[in-house]
Each structure stands twice: as structure tokens, then as C-alpha cells.
Amino acid sequence: MGAHELSMARRLYEGVADVPGVTVYGDWPALELGEASARTGVVALNVSGLDSAEVSDALMDGWDIATRPGAHCAPLMHRALGTERQGIVRLSTSWFTTAEEIDVAVGAIREIAEG
């Protein structure tokens, strides 16, 4: 994973991690230790009380942000996290992702969480 993708994912993570009602899965300590391979450019989250598909649809309809909601073919992980019914929303970064796009996504997630 390249440095740009990781920096954009970290910007997203840090932008939504403290939003009331938003749960972000995973953290960044391995990156702090220089183990960049322990992370990818993916941020996985939920907004309390909303199904992951509802959040994904709202992001697409309101902000043209494509995400991947659901169980991601990982039922045991979802059982361990307690997200079997809600699923999880995944947002991915790439070499082409801009800081402005991340800031729009952060604002959108904040707005959805505020209801």
C-alpha cells in the first residue's frame, strides 16, 4: 500500500473517529510503529441505528460517494464484531483520492450521523 493511499485513509479515519454515533473499526498503532503493511487504504465504519446499506445509499445519493456495505463475505468477523445484522460500510482510498474528497466524505458521514 502506498503512502498516499494510507495518508488519505488516515485523514478519513481521524475525521470520523470522534463523531458521535460513528463506530470506526480498526486503528492506526501499527502504522505508528512503521509497519505500513499492517494497514490498507480502507476505513470500515457504522453509524449507530442505521443499516450499513442505508448509510451507503445516503452517501451515494447525497454526495456521489461509492462505498461497499454489508457482510463482505466475512460472517465470522461480523459475528465477532456484533455486526451480523447491520453489516459495515467500507470506504477505500486510492492513488487518485484527494484530500478534498476525503473532507467531503467526513462531512457527509457527520451529517448522516447527526440525522
N, C-alpha and C positions, 0 to 999 in steps of 0.2 A: 504494500500500500504506500502510495506516495505521500510526501509531506503536505502537499496542497489539500488532498482529499481528507487527510487527518485533521488539518487545521480547520477546514470548513465543518467537519463533523464535530470537532471540539467546540467551535463557535456556536453551533446549534445546541449541543448538549448544555453548555454553560448558559445559553439564552433561555432555555426552558426548564432547567433543573429546579429552579426555585419558584416556578409558577404554581400558585395554589391550585390543587386539583389535578396536577400533572404528575404522573409517576414515570420516571425515566429508568430503564433497566440497564444496568452496567455502569461502570465508572471509568476513570482515566488513570488510576495509580500505576499501572504497568507502563504507560507511556511516560510517566514521570521518571521511571527507572531506566528509560532508554530502550524499552522492549516494544518498539513500534509494531513489530509483527503480531503482538498480542491484541491489537485493535484493527478494526476495519472502518471504512467510512460510512458506517450505519449507526443511526440513533433509533432506538426502539422505545416507544412510549405509549402511555394510555392517558386518557382524560377521564377522571372518575365519573361514573354514572353513564358513560356513553360507550356503546359498542364500537369496536375498532373500525368497522365498516362505516358507521355514521361519521366518525372523525375523518376518515379517508375521503368520503364523499363530500363533506364540508370543505376540506382543503382543496379538492379538485374544483368543486362548483364555485367557491368563493374566491379562490386565489390561483387557480390553474396549477396546483401543486400535486404531482403524482406521487402516491405512496403505495405501500403494499400492506393491506390489513389482513388479519386473520390468524390462523394457527400455523402457517408456514411449514406444514408437514412435520411438525415437531411436537406431537402430543405429550410426550414425557416432559419436555421442557415447560410446556404450558401447565401441566399438572403441578410441577414443582413450583412454578411462579403463582399458581392460583388464577391463571388467566384462560382457562379452558373455554369458558363461555364468552368472555369479552374479546379474546384474541389480543393482538398487539399491533400497533401501527409502526411500520418501519419506514424511515426516511434515509435515503442513500445519497452520498456525495460522490462527485467525480472530479476529474481534472478540469472540467468545464464549469463547475459550480462556482458562483461568485458570492462574495460577502453580502452583496445587496440581496441576492436570492435567499440567503440564509436569514437575513434580517426580516424579510417578508414572511418567511416560514415561522420565525419566532413570534412575530406579531400576530399571525393568523392563529397559531396554537394558543397564544394568550387570550385572544378574542373568543375562541371556541370554549376555552376553559372558564371564562367569565360568564358564558352563557347568554 
